Amino acid sequence: MNQPLKTAMILAAGKGTRMRPLTLHTPKPLLPAGGKPLIEWHIEKLVAAGFTTIVINHSWLGEQLEQAIGNGERWGVNILWSRESELLETGGGIFKALPLLGEQPFLLVNGDVFTDINFFSLTLTDSEMLAHLVLVSNPSHNPDGDFALENGQVSTGGKNKHTFAGISVLHPKLFDNCEPGVFPLAPLLKEKMTECRVTGELHQGYWLDVGTPERLQALEKDITAGLFGEQC
């Protein structure tokens, strides 16, 4: 189970309502930061980490995404598209994309986060685990956090909660009892936490939820300031 991951999924189907008016005519993953679209930062990092297949879901203005990104040839990676006629939420979107993702664990990345984490280092610790979550210190917009982390296990309880970074490794078996349609991911994860089948780690480097125009401006300043060198 500790083999390096080769397949990743970027979640890019949201409408980006908090980012309006910037997203009225442009899908949020195509908004520029540091001279290139947000989603291209992810693609470049994933390719550098050895990923060979990237699945991207889309709905709102998705045709713009496909036209801009294509099949991944210019990065030397295979990009596959999972098209949603309606927003399926995170869980439903992943479930629909499972035929493209294969039967092995895959990396899941929100299209609207920016981080310097090393994607290559992420994996599932053993064959019993169904998910591995990356957590970060609580930002001002989520002061109470989401999950607790103790001895490598993630739970909903505990006093010292951290924020889910929108980055995880999931096993397709997590969705074994699911049906097609609209459903969130969080209840699935919480159920498996009670079975001690969800591990996690705390990332203490750079991470930003690029969910508003103000945070996009903050990211632009950080990139311009040279915080990331050539690694991000």
CYANA upper distance limits for C-alpha pairs under 8 A (distance plus 0.5 A):
  1 MET  CA    123 THR  CA      8.20
  1 MET  CA    124 LEU  CA      6.83
  1 MET  CA    125 THR  CA      7.22
  1 MET  CA    126 ASP  CA      6.05
  1 MET  CA    127 SER  CA      6.45
  2 ASN  CA    123 THR  CA      6.72
  2 ASN  CA    124 LEU  CA      6.98
  2 ASN  CA    125 THR  CA      6.92
  2 ASN  CA    126 ASP  CA      7.66
  3 GLN  CA    123 THR  CA      8.20
  4 PRO  CA    120 PHE  CA      7.39
  4 PRO  CA    121 SER  CA      8.41
  4 PRO  CA    123 THR  CA      7.48
  5 LEU  CA     50 GLY  CA      8.48
  5 LEU  CA     51 PHE  CA      7.24
  5 LEU  CA    105 PRO  CA      7.51
  5 LEU  CA    106 PHE  CA      6.75
  5 LEU  CA    107 LEU  CA      7.62
  5 LEU  CA    120 PHE  CA      7.94
  5 LEU  CA    122 LEU  CA      8.32
  5 LEU  CA    123 THR  CA      7.34
  6 LYS  CA     50 GLY  CA      7.14
  6 LYS  CA     51 PHE  CA      4.81
  6 LYS  CA     52 THR  CA      5.95
  6 LYS  CA     53 THR  CA      6.92
  6 LYS  CA    106 PHE  CA      7.74
  7 THR  CA     51 PHE  CA      6.27
  7 THR  CA     52 THR  CA      6.79
  7 THR  CA     53 THR  CA      5.30
  7 THR  CA     54 ILE  CA      6.31
  7 THR  CA     55 VAL  CA      8.18
  7 THR  CA    101 LEU  CA      7.19
  7 THR  CA    105 PRO  CA      8.36
  7 THR  CA    106 PHE  CA      5.72
  7 THR  CA    107 LEU  CA      6.99
  8 ALA  CA     46 LEU  CA      8.29
  8 ALA  CA     51 PHE  CA      7.49
  8 ALA  CA     53 THR  CA      6.92
  8 ALA  CA     54 ILE  CA      5.36
  8 ALA  CA     55 VAL  CA      6.71
  8 ALA  CA    101 LEU  CA      8.19
  8 ALA  CA    106 PHE  CA      5.79
  8 ALA  CA    107 LEU  CA      4.92
  8 ALA  CA    108 LEU  CA      6.29
  8 ALA  CA    109 VAL  CA      8.10
  9 MET  CA     54 ILE  CA      6.05
  9 MET  CA     55 VAL  CA      5.05
  9 MET  CA     56 ILE  CA      6.15
  9 MET  CA     57 ASN  CA      8.35
  9 MET  CA    101 LEU  CA      8.25
  9 MET  CA    106 PHE  CA      7.74
  9 MET  CA    107 LEU  CA      6.64
  9 MET  CA    108 LEU  CA      5.38
  9 MET  CA    109 VAL  CA      6.76
 10 ILE  CA     54 ILE  CA      7.75
 10 ILE  CA     55 VAL  CA      6.82
 10 ILE  CA     56 ILE  CA      5.42
 10 ILE  CA     57 ASN  CA      7.40
 10 ILE  CA    108 LEU  CA      6.56
 10 ILE  CA    109 VAL  CA      5.44
 10 ILE  CA    110 ASN  CA      6.27
 10 ILE  CA    111 GLY  CA      6.11
 11 LEU  CA     56 ILE  CA      6.62
 11 LEU  CA     57 ASN  CA      6.26
 11 LEU  CA     58 HIS  CA      7.98
 11 LEU  CA     90 THR  CA      8.14
 11 LEU  CA    108 LEU  CA      7.98
 11 LEU  CA    109 VAL  CA      6.76
 11 LEU  CA    110 ASN  CA      5.39
 11 LEU  CA    111 GLY  CA      5.68
 12 ALA  CA     28 LYS  CA      8.29
 12 ALA  CA     29 PRO  CA      6.93
 12 ALA  CA     56 ILE  CA      6.98
 12 ALA  CA     57 ASN  CA      6.04
 12 ALA  CA     58 HIS  CA      5.71
 12 ALA  CA     59 SER  CA      8.34
 12 ALA  CA    110 ASN  CA      7.61
 12 ALA  CA    111 GLY  CA      5.76
 12 ALA  CA    112 ASP  CA      8.34
 13 ALA  CA     57 ASN  CA      6.14
 13 ALA  CA     58 HIS  CA      4.31
 13 ALA  CA     59 SER  CA      5.27
 13 ALA  CA     60 TRP  CA      6.59
 13 ALA  CA     62 GLY  CA      7.95
 13 ALA  CA     84 GLU  CA      8.13
 13 ALA  CA     87 LEU  CA      7.35
 14 GLY  CA     28 LYS  CA      8.43
 14 GLY  CA     58 HIS  CA      7.92
 14 GLY  CA     59 SER  CA      7.53
 14 GLY  CA     60 TRP  CA      6.97
 14 GLY  CA     87 LEU  CA      7.69
 15 LYS  CA     23 THR  CA      7.84
 15 LYS  CA     27 PRO  CA      7.57
 15 LYS  CA     28 LYS  CA      7.95
 15 LYS  CA     59 SER  CA      8.46
 15 LYS  CA     60 TRP  CA      6.03
 16 GLY  CA     20 ARG  CA      7.34
 16 GLY  CA     23 THR  CA      6.58
 16 GLY  CA     27 PRO  CA      7.75
 16 GLY  CA     28 LYS  CA      6.28
 16 GLY  CA    211 GLY  CA      7.97
 17 THR  CA     23 THR  CA      7.68
 18 ARG  CA    211 GLY  CA      6.73
 18 ARG  CA    212 THR  CA      6.00
 19 MET  CA     23 THR  CA      6.49
 19 MET  CA     28 LYS  CA      7.98
 19 MET  CA    211 GLY  CA      6.61
 19 MET  CA    212 THR  CA      5.12
 19 MET  CA    213 PRO  CA      6.05
 20 ARG  CA     24 LEU  CA      6.62
 20 ARG  CA    212 THR  CA      8.45
 20 ARG  CA    213 PRO  CA      8.28
 22 LEU  CA     26 THR  CA      7.23
 22 LEU  CA     28 LYS  CA      8.33
 22 LEU  CA     31 LEU  CA      8.35
 22 LEU  CA    213 PRO  CA      8.14
 23 THR  CA     27 PRO  CA      6.00
 23 THR  CA     28 LYS  CA      6.24
 25 HIS  CA     61 LEU  CA      8.05
 26 THR  CA     30 LEU  CA      7.16
 26 THR  CA     31 LEU  CA      7.55
 26 THR  CA     61 LEU  CA      7.41
 26 THR  CA     64 GLN  CA      8.14
 27 PRO  CA     31 LEU  CA      7.58
 27 PRO  CA     60 TRP  CA      7.16
 27 PRO  CA     61 LEU  CA      6.26
 27 PRO  CA     62 GLY  CA      7.67
 27 PRO  CA     64 GLN  CA      7.91
 27 PRO  CA     65 LEU  CA      7.75
 28 LYS  CA     38 LEU  CA      8.45
 28 LYS  CA    112 ASP  CA      7.79
 29 PRO  CA     37 PRO  CA      6.94
 29 PRO  CA     38 LEU  CA      5.74
 29 PRO  CA     39 ILE  CA      5.52
 29 PRO  CA     65 LEU  CA      8.36
 29 PRO  CA    111 GLY  CA      6.44
 29 PRO  CA    112 ASP  CA      6.99
 30 LEU  CA     37 PRO  CA      5.07
 30 LEU  CA     38 LEU  CA      6.40
 30 LEU  CA     39 ILE  CA      6.86
 30 LEU  CA     65 LEU  CA      7.53
 31 LEU  CA     36 LYS  CA      8.41
 31 LEU  CA     37 PRO  CA      5.66
 31 LEU  CA     38 LEU  CA      6.52
 32 PRO  CA     36 LYS  CA      5.41
 32 PRO  CA     37 PRO  CA      4.57
 32 PRO  CA     38 LEU  CA      6.33
 33 ALA  CA     37 PRO  CA      6.56
 33 ALA  CA     38 LEU  CA      6.60
 33 ALA  CA    216 LEU  CA      7.68
 33 ALA  CA    219 LEU  CA      7.47
 33 ALA  CA    220 GLU  CA      5.89
 33 ALA  CA    223 ILE  CA      8.21
 34 GLY  CA    220 GLU  CA      6.19
 34 GLY  CA    223 ILE  CA      6.30
 34 GLY  CA    224 THR  CA      7.13
 36 LYS  CA     40 GLU  CA      7.11
 36 LYS  CA     41 TRP  CA      7.97
 37 PRO  CA     41 TRP  CA      7.58
 38 LEU  CA     42 HIS  CA      7.58
 38 LEU  CA    111 GLY  CA      7.93
 38 LEU  CA    112 ASP  CA      7.73
 38 LEU  CA    114 PHE  CA      8.37
 39 ILE  CA     43 ILE  CA      6.85
 39 ILE  CA    111 GLY  CA      6.64
 39 ILE  CA    112 ASP  CA      8.40
 40 GLU  CA     44 GLU  CA      6.54
 41 TRP  CA     45 LYS  CA      6.73
 41 TRP  CA    232 CYS  CA      7.25
 42 HIS  CA     46 LEU  CA      6.57
 42 HIS  CA    111 GLY  CA      8.21
 43 ILE  CA     47 VAL  CA      6.63
 43 ILE  CA     54 ILE  CA      8.43
 43 ILE  CA     75 TRP  CA      8.42
 44 GLU  CA     48 ALA  CA      6.63
 44 GLU  CA     75 TRP  CA      7.80
 44 GLU  CA    232 CYS  CA      8.46
 45 LYS  CA     49 ALA  CA      6.69
 45 LYS  CA    119 PHE  CA      7.94
 45 LYS  CA    231 GLN  CA      8.07
 45 LYS  CA    232 CYS  CA      6.69
 46 LEU  CA     50 GLY  CA      7.01
 46 LEU  CA     51 PHE  CA      6.00
 46 LEU  CA    119 PHE  CA      7.20
 47 VAL  CA     51 PHE  CA      5.69
 47 VAL  CA     52 THR  CA      7.33
 47 VAL  CA     75 TRP  CA      7.73
 47 VAL  CA     76 GLY  CA      8.26
 47 VAL  CA     77 VAL  CA      7.31
 49 ALA  CA    118 ASN  CA      7.96
 49 ALA  CA    119 PHE  CA      6.55
 49 ALA  CA    120 PHE  CA      5.36
 50 GLY  CA    120 PHE  CA      7.60
 51 PHE  CA     77 VAL  CA      8.04
 52 THR  CA     76 GLY  CA      8.48
 52 THR  CA     77 VAL  CA      5.65
 52 THR  CA     78 ASN  CA      6.62
 53 THR  CA     77 VAL  CA      6.47
 53 THR  CA     78 ASN  CA      5.25
 53 THR  CA     79 ILE  CA      6.42
 53 THR  CA     80 LEU  CA      8.02
 54 ILE  CA     77 VAL  CA      7.80
 54 ILE  CA     78 ASN  CA      6.71
 54 ILE  CA     79 ILE  CA      5.32
 54 ILE  CA     80 LEU  CA      6.76
 55 VAL  CA     79 ILE  CA      6.27
 55 VAL  CA     80 LEU  CA      5.24
 55 VAL  CA     81 TRP  CA      6.27
 55 VAL  CA     82 SER  CA      7.48
 55 VAL  CA     97 ALA  CA      8.12
 55 VAL  CA    100 LEU  CA      7.50
 55 VAL  CA    101 LEU  CA      7.51
 56 ILE  CA     79 ILE  CA      7.79
 56 ILE  CA     80 LEU  CA      6.82
 56 ILE  CA     81 TRP  CA      5.60
 56 ILE  CA     82 SER  CA      6.53
 57 ASN  CA     81 TRP  CA      6.27
 57 ASN  CA     82 SER  CA      4.90
 57 ASN  CA     83 ARG  CA      6.24
 57 ASN  CA     84 GLU  CA      7.60
 57 ASN  CA     93 GLY  CA      7.51
 57 ASN  CA     97 ALA  CA      8.00
 58 HIS  CA     62 GLY  CA      5.54
 58 HIS  CA     65 LEU  CA      8.31
 58 HIS  CA     81 TRP  CA      8.03
 58 HIS  CA     82 SER  CA      6.98
 58 HIS  CA     83 ARG  CA      5.86
 58 HIS  CA     84 GLU  CA      6.54
 59 SER  CA     83 ARG  CA      6.67
 59 SER  CA     84 GLU  CA      5.53
 59 SER  CA     85 SER  CA      6.67
 59 SER  CA     86 GLU  CA      7.10
 59 SER  CA     87 LEU  CA      6.93
 61 LEU  CA     65 LEU  CA      7.74
 62 GLY  CA     66 GLU  CA      6.99
 62 GLY  CA     83 ARG  CA      8.17
 63 GLU  CA     67 GLN  CA      6.66
 64 GLN  CA     68 ALA  CA      6.62
 65 LEU  CA     69 ILE  CA      6.48
 65 LEU  CA     70 GLY  CA      8.38
 66 GLU  CA     70 GLY  CA      5.67
 66 GLU  CA     71 ASN  CA      8.45
 66 GLU  CA     81 TRP  CA      8.24
 70 GLY  CA     79 ILE  CA      7.87
 71 ASN  CA     77 VAL  CA      8.35
 71 ASN  CA     78 ASN  CA      6.60
 71 ASN  CA     79 ILE  CA      5.27
 71 ASN  CA     80 LEU  CA      7.19
 72 GLY  CA     76 GLY  CA      6.70
 72 GLY  CA     77 VAL  CA      5.53
 72 GLY  CA     78 ASN  CA      5.78
 72 GLY  CA     79 ILE  CA      5.45
 73 GLU  CA     77 VAL  CA      6.48
 73 GLU  CA     78 ASN  CA      7.36
 80 LEU  CA    100 LEU  CA      7.77
 82 SER  CA     96 LYS  CA      7.91
 82 SER  CA     97 ALA  CA      6.26
 84 GLU  CA     88 LEU  CA      7.64
 84 GLU  CA     93 GLY  CA      8.02
 87 LEU  CA     93 GLY  CA      8.14
 87 LEU  CA    182 VAL  CA      7.80
 88 LEU  CA     92 GLY  CA      5.24
 88 LEU  CA     93 GLY  CA      5.62
 88 LEU  CA    181 GLY  CA      6.74
 88 LEU  CA    182 VAL  CA      4.71
 88 LEU  CA    183 PHE  CA      6.93
 89 GLU  CA     93 GLY  CA      6.37
 89 GLU  CA    182 VAL  CA      6.31
 89 GLU  CA    183 PHE  CA      6.16
 89 GLU  CA    184 PRO  CA      5.91
 89 GLU  CA    185 LEU  CA      8.31
 90 THR  CA     94 ILE  CA      6.70
 90 THR  CA    183 PHE  CA      7.45
 90 THR  CA    184 PRO  CA      5.71
 90 THR  CA    185 LEU  CA      6.00
 91 GLY  CA     95 PHE  CA      6.64
 91 GLY  CA    182 VAL  CA      7.89
 91 GLY  CA    183 PHE  CA      5.76
 91 GLY  CA    184 PRO  CA      4.97
 91 GLY  CA    185 LEU  CA      4.60
 91 GLY  CA    186 ALA  CA      8.36
 92 GLY  CA     96 LYS  CA      6.69
 92 GLY  CA    180 PRO  CA      7.02
 92 GLY  CA    181 GLY  CA      6.07
 92 GLY  CA    182 VAL  CA      5.45
 92 GLY  CA    183 PHE  CA      5.51
 92 GLY  CA    184 PRO  CA      7.11
 92 GLY  CA    185 LEU  CA      8.22
 93 GLY  CA     97 ALA  CA      6.92
 93 GLY  CA    182 VAL  CA      8.23
 94 ILE  CA     98 LEU  CA      6.75
 95 PHE  CA    175 PHE  CA      7.29
 95 PHE  CA    178 CYS  CA      8.19
 95 PHE  CA    180 PRO  CA      7.38
 96 LYS  CA    180 PRO  CA      7.28
 97 ALA  CA    101 LEU  CA      6.91
 98 LEU  CA    102 GLY  CA      6.85
 98 LEU  CA    172 PRO  CA      7.57
101 LEU  CA    106 PHE  CA      7.67
102 GLY  CA    172 PRO  CA      8.32
103 GLU  CA    171 HIS  CA      8.27
103 GLU  CA    172 PRO  CA      6.62
104 GLN  CA    171 HIS  CA      6.91
104 GLN  CA    172 PRO  CA      7.33
105 PRO  CA    123 THR  CA      8.44
105 PRO  CA    124 LEU  CA      8.07
105 PRO  CA    169 VAL  CA      7.02
105 PRO  CA    170 LEU  CA      5.94
105 PRO  CA    171 HIS  CA      4.76
105 PRO  CA    172 PRO  CA      6.94
106 PHE  CA    169 VAL  CA      6.05
106 PHE  CA    170 LEU  CA      6.11
106 PHE  CA    171 HIS  CA      7.05
106 PHE  CA    172 PRO  CA      8.50
107 LEU  CA    122 LEU  CA      8.35
107 LEU  CA    167 ILE  CA      7.93
107 LEU  CA    168 SER  CA      6.34
107 LEU  CA    169 VAL  CA      4.98
107 LEU  CA    170 LEU  CA      6.99
108 LEU  CA    166 GLY  CA      8.20
108 LEU  CA    167 ILE  CA      6.14
108 LEU  CA    168 SER  CA      5.69
108 LEU  CA    169 VAL  CA      6.44
108 LEU  CA    170 LEU  CA      7.60
109 VAL  CA    113 VAL  CA      8.37
109 VAL  CA    166 GLY  CA      6.38
109 VAL  CA    167 ILE  CA      5.14
109 VAL  CA    168 SER  CA      7.22
110 ASN  CA    166 GLY  CA      5.71
110 ASN  CA    167 ILE  CA      7.00
112 ASP  CA    209 ASP  CA      6.72
112 ASP  CA    210 VAL  CA      5.81
112 ASP  CA    211 GLY  CA      7.00
113 VAL  CA    165 ALA  CA      8.23
113 VAL  CA    166 GLY  CA      7.65
113 VAL  CA    207 TRP  CA      7.58
113 VAL  CA    208 LEU  CA      6.10
113 VAL  CA    209 ASP  CA      5.06
113 VAL  CA    210 VAL  CA      5.97
113 VAL  CA    211 GLY  CA      8.45
114 PHE  CA    206 TYR  CA      8.28
114 PHE  CA    207 TRP  CA      6.10
114 PHE  CA    208 LEU  CA      5.71
114 PHE  CA    209 ASP  CA      7.10
114 PHE  CA    210 VAL  CA      7.43
115 THR  CA    205 GLY  CA      8.10
115 THR  CA    206 TYR  CA      5.73
115 THR  CA    207 TRP  CA      4.82
115 THR  CA    208 LEU  CA      7.00
115 THR  CA    232 CYS  CA      7.81
116 ASP  CA    205 GLY  CA      7.01
116 ASP  CA    206 TYR  CA      5.98
116 ASP  CA    207 TRP  CA      7.40
116 ASP  CA    228 PHE  CA      7.68
116 ASP  CA    231 GLN  CA      7.82
116 ASP  CA    232 CYS  CA      6.05
117 ILE  CA    203 HIS  CA      7.72
117 ILE  CA    205 GLY  CA      7.41
117 ILE  CA    206 TYR  CA      7.94
118 ASN  CA    122 LEU  CA      8.02
122 LEU  CA    168 SER  CA      8.49
122 LEU  CA    169 VAL  CA      7.51
123 THR  CA    132 HIS  CA      7.63
123 THR  CA    169 VAL  CA      6.68
124 LEU  CA    129 MET  CA      6.87
124 LEU  CA    130 LEU  CA      8.01
124 LEU  CA    131 ALA  CA      7.30
124 LEU  CA    132 HIS  CA      6.51
124 LEU  CA    169 VAL  CA      7.18
124 LEU  CA    170 LEU  CA      8.41
124 LEU  CA    199 THR  CA      8.35
125 THR  CA    129 MET  CA      7.32
125 THR  CA    199 THR  CA      8.30
128 GLU  CA    197 ARG  CA      6.97
129 MET  CA    171 HIS  CA      8.40
129 MET  CA    197 ARG  CA      5.05
129 MET  CA    198 VAL  CA      6.42
129 MET  CA    199 THR  CA      7.72
130 LEU  CA    170 LEU  CA      6.37
130 LEU  CA    171 HIS  CA      5.52
130 LEU  CA    172 PRO  CA      8.40
130 LEU  CA    173 LYS  CA      7.44
130 LEU  CA    174 LEU  CA      6.29
130 LEU  CA    192 LYS  CA      8.10
130 LEU  CA    197 ARG  CA      6.22
130 LEU  CA    198 VAL  CA      6.59
131 ALA  CA    168 SER  CA      7.46
131 ALA  CA    169 VAL  CA      6.02
131 ALA  CA    170 LEU  CA      5.01
131 ALA  CA    171 HIS  CA      6.77
131 ALA  CA    174 LEU  CA      8.21
131 ALA  CA    189 LEU  CA      7.98
131 ALA  CA    197 ARG  CA      7.35
131 ALA  CA    198 VAL  CA      5.32
131 ALA  CA    199 THR  CA      6.87
132 HIS  CA    168 SER  CA      5.96
132 HIS  CA    169 VAL  CA      5.51
132 HIS  CA    170 LEU  CA      7.09
132 HIS  CA    198 VAL  CA      6.13
132 HIS  CA    199 THR  CA      5.15
132 HIS  CA    200 GLY  CA      5.47
132 HIS  CA    201 GLU  CA      8.31
133 LEU  CA    154 VAL  CA      8.32
133 LEU  CA    164 PHE  CA      7.54
133 LEU  CA    165 ALA  CA      8.28
133 LEU  CA    167 ILE  CA      6.89
133 LEU  CA    168 SER  CA      4.96
133 LEU  CA    169 VAL  CA      7.09
133 LEU  CA    198 VAL  CA      7.94
133 LEU  CA    199 THR  CA      6.88
133 LEU  CA    200 GLY  CA      5.01
133 LEU  CA    201 GLU  CA      7.06
134 VAL  CA    164 PHE  CA      6.76
134 VAL  CA    165 ALA  CA      6.12
134 VAL  CA    166 GLY  CA      7.81
134 VAL  CA    167 ILE  CA      6.04
134 VAL  CA    168 SER  CA      6.30
134 VAL  CA    200 GLY  CA      6.22
134 VAL  CA    201 GLU  CA      5.78
134 VAL  CA    202 LEU  CA      6.53
134 VAL  CA    203 HIS  CA      7.01
135 LEU  CA    162 HIS  CA      6.40
135 LEU  CA    163 THR  CA      5.87
135 LEU  CA    164 PHE  CA      5.10
135 LEU  CA    165 ALA  CA      5.65
135 LEU  CA    200 GLY  CA      7.50
135 LEU  CA    201 GLU  CA      6.51
135 LEU  CA    202 LEU  CA      5.26
135 LEU  CA    203 HIS  CA      6.53
136 VAL  CA    162 HIS  CA      6.31
136 VAL  CA    163 THR  CA      5.77
136 VAL  CA    164 PHE  CA      6.96
136 VAL  CA    165 ALA  CA      6.44
136 VAL  CA    202 LEU  CA      6.00
136 VAL  CA    203 HIS  CA      5.81
136 VAL  CA    204 GLN  CA      6.94
136 VAL  CA    207 TRP  CA      8.02
137 SER  CA    145 GLY  CA      8.46
137 SER  CA    162 HIS  CA      5.97
137 SER  CA    163 THR  CA      6.60
137 SER  CA    202 LEU  CA      8.27
137 SER  CA    203 HIS  CA      8.45
137 SER  CA    204 GLN  CA      7.80
138 ASN  CA    142 ASN  CA      6.35
138 ASN  CA    143 PRO  CA      5.81
138 ASN  CA    144 ASP  CA      7.50
138 ASN  CA    145 GLY  CA      6.06
138 ASN  CA    162 HIS  CA      6.12
138 ASN  CA    163 THR  CA      5.73
139 PRO  CA    143 PRO  CA      6.46
139 PRO  CA    163 THR  CA      8.20
142 ASN  CA    163 THR  CA      7.63
144 ASP  CA    161 LYS  CA      7.28
144 ASP  CA    162 HIS  CA      8.15
145 GLY  CA    161 LYS  CA      5.47
145 GLY  CA    162 HIS  CA      5.03
145 GLY  CA    163 THR  CA      4.95
145 GLY  CA    164 PHE  CA      8.10
146 ASP  CA    156 THR  CA      7.70
146 ASP  CA    161 LYS  CA      6.40
146 ASP  CA    162 HIS  CA      6.18
146 ASP  CA    163 THR  CA      5.46
146 ASP  CA    164 PHE  CA      6.64
147 PHE  CA    154 VAL  CA      6.91
147 PHE  CA    155 SER  CA      6.16
147 PHE  CA    156 THR  CA      5.47
147 PHE  CA    157 GLY  CA      7.51
147 PHE  CA    158 GLY  CA      8.41
147 PHE  CA    161 LYS  CA      5.45
147 PHE  CA    162 HIS  CA      6.02
147 PHE  CA    163 THR  CA      7.08
147 PHE  CA    164 PHE  CA      7.57
148 ALA  CA    154 VAL  CA      6.13
148 ALA  CA    155 SER  CA      5.72
148 ALA  CA    156 THR  CA      6.55
148 ALA  CA    157 GLY  CA      6.68
148 ALA  CA    158 GLY  CA      6.04
148 ALA  CA    159 LYS  CA      7.73
148 ALA  CA    160 ASN  CA      6.45
148 ALA  CA    161 LYS  CA      4.80
148 ALA  CA    162 HIS  CA      6.54
149 LEU  CA    153 GLN  CA      6.13
149 LEU  CA    154 VAL  CA      5.19
149 LEU  CA    155 SER  CA      7.03
149 LEU  CA    160 ASN  CA      8.40
149 LEU  CA    161 LYS  CA      7.65
149 LEU  CA    162 HIS  CA      8.07
149 LEU  CA    200 GLY  CA      7.27
149 LEU  CA    201 GLU  CA      7.94
150 GLU  CA    154 VAL  CA      7.12
152 GLY  CA    199 THR  CA      5.98
152 GLY  CA    200 GLY  CA      6.03
152 GLY  CA    201 GLU  CA      7.02
153 GLN  CA    196 CYS  CA      7.29
153 GLN  CA    197 ARG  CA      8.43
153 GLN  CA    198 VAL  CA      6.65
153 GLN  CA    199 THR  CA      4.91
153 GLN  CA    200 GLY  CA      6.43
154 VAL  CA    193 MET  CA      6.89
154 VAL  CA    196 CYS  CA      8.25
154 VAL  CA    198 VAL  CA      6.30
154 VAL  CA    199 THR  CA      5.86
154 VAL  CA    200 GLY  CA      6.25
155 SER  CA    190 LYS  CA      7.85
155 SER  CA    193 MET  CA      6.01
155 SER  CA    194 THR  CA      7.76
155 SER  CA    198 VAL  CA      8.46
156 THR  CA    190 LYS  CA      7.36
156 THR  CA    193 MET  CA      8.02
165 ALA  CA    207 TRP  CA      8.13
165 ALA  CA    209 ASP  CA      8.47
170 LEU  CA    174 LEU  CA      7.64
172 PRO  CA    176 ASP  CA      7.80
174 LEU  CA    188 LEU  CA      7.77
175 PHE  CA    188 LEU  CA      8.37
184 PRO  CA    188 LEU  CA      8.44
185 LEU  CA    189 LEU  CA      7.07
186 ALA  CA    190 LYS  CA      6.63
187 PRO  CA    191 GLU  CA      6.59
188 LEU  CA    192 LYS  CA      6.95
189 LEU  CA    193 MET  CA      6.64
189 LEU  CA    198 VAL  CA      7.77
190 LYS  CA    194 THR  CA      7.18
191 GLU  CA    195 GLU  CA      7.62
192 LYS  CA    196 CYS  CA      6.92
192 LYS  CA    197 ARG  CA      5.94
192 LYS  CA    198 VAL  CA      6.81
193 MET  CA    197 ARG  CA      6.21
193 MET  CA    198 VAL  CA      5.80
208 LEU  CA    215 ARG  CA      8.26
208 LEU  CA    219 LEU  CA      8.19
209 ASP  CA    215 ARG  CA      7.94
210 VAL  CA    215 ARG  CA      5.86
210 VAL  CA    216 LEU  CA      6.03
210 VAL  CA    219 LEU  CA      8.13
211 GLY  CA    215 ARG  CA      7.07
211 GLY  CA    216 LEU  CA      7.89
212 THR  CA    216 LEU  CA      6.82
213 PRO  CA    217 GLN  CA      6.76
214 GLU  CA    218 ALA  CA      6.80
215 ARG  CA    219 LEU  CA      6.62
216 LEU  CA    220 GLU  CA      6.74
217 GLN  CA    221 LYS  CA      6.88
218 ALA  CA    222 ASP  CA      6.85
219 LEU  CA    223 ILE  CA      6.67
220 GLU  CA    224 THR  CA      6.58
221 LYS  CA    225 ALA  CA      6.53
222 ASP  CA    226 GLY  CA      7.09
222 ASP  CA    227 LEU  CA      6.37
223 ILE  CA    227 LEU  CA      6.35
223 ILE  CA    228 PHE  CA      7.12
228 PHE  CA    232 CYS  CA      6.17
